[in-house]
């Protein structure tokens, strides 16, 4: 048998819906794909709020102000997980927890490896310029 998901409005087979003992027919009204996507968005919102103290809306504003690119290299994120390009990482000061901007995985890893230390970063820059 098939049913229509009330979220995506697509008709799908019953096995594509989670069980829900509280519903008369025993199946959730959203398909498994929609439930999964909703959970991912919700977890992301919680992480932004509890880890960095910002909302998804604030993240979107920062992203827009950076034209959707990394604050350091100016390129979009290329890191994939399960075949999906990941959102830019929230960069923050580890002492004050203040959000500085959004970075691609490569730049975020780079400054992390340099311990967010401007002097160490400058030394690395000087070294690279010396051997350019």
C-alpha positions as CSV (number, residue, x, y, z in Angstrom):
1,X,0.0,0.0,0.0
2,X,1.0,3.6,-0.4
3,X,0.3,6.9,1.4
4,X,1.2,10.5,0.9
5,X,3.7,12.2,3.2
6,X,2.2,15.3,4.7
7,X,5.6,17.1,4.7
8,X,7.0,16.5,1.2
9,X,3.6,15.7,-0.4
10,X,5.1,12.6,-2.2
11,X,3.3,9.3,-2.5
12,X,5.4,6.5,-1.0
13,X,5.1,2.9,0.0
14,X,4.1,2.2,3.6
15,X,7.5,0.8,4.6
16,X,8.9,4.3,3.9
17,X,7.1,5.6,7.0
18,X,8.1,5.1,10.6
19,X,5.8,3.3,13.0
20,X,3.7,5.4,15.3
21,X,1.5,3.6,17.8
22,X,-0.4,6.8,18.6
23,X,-1.8,7.1,15.1
24,X,-4.9,5.2,14.1
25,X,-3.2,3.5,11.2
26,X,0.1,2.9,13.2
27,X,2.3,5.0,10.8
28,X,3.8,8.4,11.1
29,X,2.3,11.0,8.7
30,X,5.9,12.1,7.6
31,X,8.0,9.7,5.6
32,X,11.4,8.5,7.0
33,X,13.3,10.9,4.7
34,X,11.4,13.9,6.0
35,X,11.8,12.8,9.6
36,X,15.5,12.3,9.1
37,X,16.0,15.7,7.4
38,X,14.0,17.5,10.1
39,X,16.1,15.8,12.8
40,X,19.4,16.9,11.1
41,X,18.2,20.6,10.9
42,X,17.0,20.5,14.5
43,X,20.3,19.1,15.8
44,X,22.2,21.6,13.8
45,X,20.2,24.4,15.3
46,X,20.7,23.1,18.8
47,X,24.5,22.8,18.2
48,X,24.7,26.4,16.9
49,X,22.8,27.6,19.9
50,X,24.4,25.6,22.7
51,X,27.9,25.5,21.4
52,X,28.3,28.9,19.8
53,X,25.3,30.9,21.2
54,X,23.9,31.8,17.8
55,X,20.7,30.9,16.0
56,X,20.4,29.5,12.5
57,X,19.2,33.0,11.4
58,X,22.4,34.6,12.8
59,X,24.5,31.9,11.0
60,X,22.6,32.7,7.8
61,X,23.4,36.5,8.2
62,X,27.1,35.8,8.7
63,X,27.1,33.5,5.7
64,X,25.4,36.2,3.6
65,X,27.8,38.9,4.8
66,X,30.7,36.6,3.7
67,X,29.0,35.9,0.3
68,X,28.7,32.2,1.2
69,X,32.5,31.8,1.4
70,X,35.2,31.3,3.9
71,X,36.3,34.4,5.8
72,X,40.0,33.6,5.2
73,X,40.4,32.1,1.7
74,X,37.2,33.5,0.2
75,X,36.2,30.1,-1.3
76,X,33.1,28.0,-0.6
77,X,33.4,24.8,1.4
78,X,34.4,21.7,-0.4
79,X,34.5,19.2,2.4
80,X,32.0,16.4,1.9
81,X,30.4,14.0,4.4
82,X,28.4,11.1,3.0
83,X,28.5,12.8,-0.4
84,X,27.1,16.1,0.9
85,X,29.1,19.3,1.0
86,X,29.2,20.5,4.7
87,X,28.3,23.9,5.9
88,X,31.1,26.4,6.7
89,X,32.5,25.9,10.3
90,X,31.7,28.5,12.9
91,X,35.1,30.0,14.0
92,X,35.2,31.3,17.5
93,X,37.7,32.4,20.1
94,X,38.3,29.5,22.5
95,X,38.9,31.9,25.4
96,X,35.9,34.3,25.0
97,X,33.7,32.0,22.9
98,X,33.0,35.0,20.7
99,X,32.1,34.0,17.1
100,X,34.6,35.5,14.6
101,X,33.2,34.2,11.3
102,X,32.7,31.2,9.2
103,X,35.6,29.2,7.8
104,X,36.0,26.3,5.3
105,X,37.3,23.1,6.9
106,X,40.8,23.6,5.5
107,X,41.3,27.1,7.0
108,X,39.6,26.1,10.2
109,X,41.9,23.1,10.6
110,X,44.9,25.3,9.7
111,X,44.4,28.0,12.3
112,X,43.5,25.3,14.8
113,X,46.8,23.5,14.1
114,X,48.5,26.9,14.7
115,X,46.7,27.1,18.0
116,X,44.9,30.3,17.0
117,X,48.2,32.1,17.8
118,X,48.7,35.2,15.6
119,X,52.5,35.1,16.3
120,X,52.8,31.5,15.2
121,X,50.6,32.2,12.2
122,X,52.9,35.2,11.3
123,X,56.0,33.0,11.6
124,X,54.4,30.4,9.3
125,X,53.7,33.2,6.8
126,X,57.2,34.6,7.0
127,X,58.6,31.0,6.5
128,X,56.5,30.5,3.4
129,X,57.4,33.8,2.0
130,X,61.1,33.1,2.6
131,X,61.0,29.9,0.6
132,X,58.6,31.1,-2.1
